Amino acid sequence: MTLILDIARLAAVVNVVLLGVLIVVWGRLYREIRSTFTLGSIVFALFLLAENAIALWYYFNPTPGLPPFAVEVMMVLQVLEALAIATLLYITWQ
């Protein structure tokens, strides 16, 4: 259980960092072109950042009696989310 929780924590931290980079890149782009799509992307990234910050807080303050299966599922979701955000960041920088 500890390894799974550590992987979930690491994925959430990676998500927060990658989202921070995306917000900065999109913020600079928005200042240049004033596109509503870019603004929408920034707002979306801010909500996703908030979700990951809350998940990270729970990972460091686990609820007693939380079923191990729930932690395993959340770990898989956090890792998939990290891969998706990394792909989005890679495409954004191209």
Summary of the structure (lengths in Angstrom):
residues: 94
radius of gyration: 15.0
end to end distance: 38.2
largest distance: 49.9
contacts: 256
relative contact order: 0.20
helix: 88%
strand: 0%
